[in-house]
Amino acid sequence: MRQVYAHYTDKVQGLIDKVGKKKKGASSSLQDKLERNRLKLSGAEEAHNEFGTVLLAFMEEVTLRYFKDFIALLHMIIQLSINHSADVASVMKNFEETDAGLQRLCAEHGISIAGRLEELRPEARKLDKQAPMEELIILGEEKKEEDNSSVES
């Protein structure tokens, strides 16, 4: 809309300048062209102004009464959050039952619920599973001494 209006404004102004430069008067074809473009400019200006009026009314509606739409949007966001929280709570409730089942399974098969990470350390594999903590400490100290002696050599 704005581009069409700007186009005809520039075009009519250019034709007016051409007519003004001619000293004897403009030819009838140039005068006809100017009149046709003035008519097109008038139509473009009317459409431009009408569009601007509608746009201004829309902007006014949005800025003055935005809260009516915002309240509905906020309500939908809150409902979504409530539904999501309810779904998460339901899943978490099922996790309690699953965790209790895992603990029973570990107890039945003699598996540590904490995992086997400590058992897989190289120092722990050399010792018997039932080795006292002191033996683990001694083994650790021996390892340090070996490392220190290899660094010194």
N, C-alpha and C positions, 0 to 999 in steps of 0.2 A: 504494500500500500504506500508506504513512505517512499520507496524507490520510484514508483510510477509518478507520484506527485513531484518529487525532486526532478525527474526526467523532464516532465512537461514545463516545470518552472524554468529550468535552464534553457529549454528549447524556445519557449516564448520570449524569454529575455534576449536570447541570441537573435531571433527574428526582429524584435523591436530595435535592437542595435543596428541590424542590417538596413532596416527601413530608415532609420535616423541618419545613416551615413550617406544615403542617396540624396543628392541635392535637388534633383528635378522631381523627385517623388518616386515612390516604389512602383514597380510593375504590378499589374493586376494579379498575376500568378503569385507573387510574393505576398500581396495583401490577402489573397484567398488562403494561402498557406498559414499566414499569421492568424486569421480568423478561425480556421479549422483547429489549430493548436490551442488557441484561447478557449475554444469550446471544450476540447479534450482536457485542458488544464482545469476548467471549471468543474467538470465531472469528476476528475481525480481529486480535486480539493474537497468536493462534497463527500466523496467516499472516504477520504482520509479523515475528515472531521467527524463523520458519523462513526467510523471505526474507533477514533480516539475517544469519543463520548462514551461508547459502549465499554471500551477498555477502562476508562476512568471510573465508570459506575461499578464495574467488576472489582477493580482494585479497592474502591471504597467499601464495597460489601465485604471483601476478604479482610481488610484491615480493621473495620469497625466491628465486625461480628465473628471474628476468627474463633473466639472461644467456644462458639456453638459446635464447630467442627472439631476443635481440639478436645473438648470434653468427651465426645464419642470415641475419638482416637485413643485418648488416655484410658478410657474404660476398656477398650479392646486389648490394650497392652497389659492392663492389670489382670484381665481374665486369662490371657495367655500365660502370664507368670503364675497365676494360681493353678491352672491346669498342669503346667510343667512341674511345679513343685509337688503336686499330688502324685504325678507319675513317678518322679524321682523318689518320693517317700515310699511308694509301693515297691519299687525295685530294691531300695535299701532294706525294706522289711524282708524281702526274699533272700538278701545276702546274709541276714542273721541266721536263717535256717541252713543255708549252704555252708556257712562257716561252722556251725555246730556239727553238721554232717562230716565236714573235713576233720574236725577235732576227734570225733568218734572213730573215723577211719584210721587216723594216725595212732590212736590208742590201741585199736584192735591189732594193728600190724607192727607195733613197736617203732614207729617212725617219729622222729622229732618234728613238732609243728614248726620249729624255727628253721628247719632245713638242714642240709648237710655241708654247708660252706666251711664250717670249722673243721669238720672231719676230712675235708679234701685238701687242706693245707699240707704241704710236704712234711713238715715237722710232726704233725699229728698222725700221718700215715705210718711213720716209723714206729710209733708207740702203740701199745695195746689200747683199745677203746676205753678200758677201765683204768688207764694210767692216772696216777694222782697229778695234781697241778704242779707240784714241785718238779716232777720229771720233765714236764713241758718247759718250765723255766730254765732248767739245767740245759736242755737241748737247745733252747734259744741262745743261751750264753755260749755254748760250744760253737754254734754256728757263727756267732759274732767273732769269736777268737779265730776260727778258720778264715773268715773274711779278712780280718786284720793281718794275719800271717801271710796271706796271699798278696796283700797290698804291699807289705814290707819287702817281699822277695823280688 
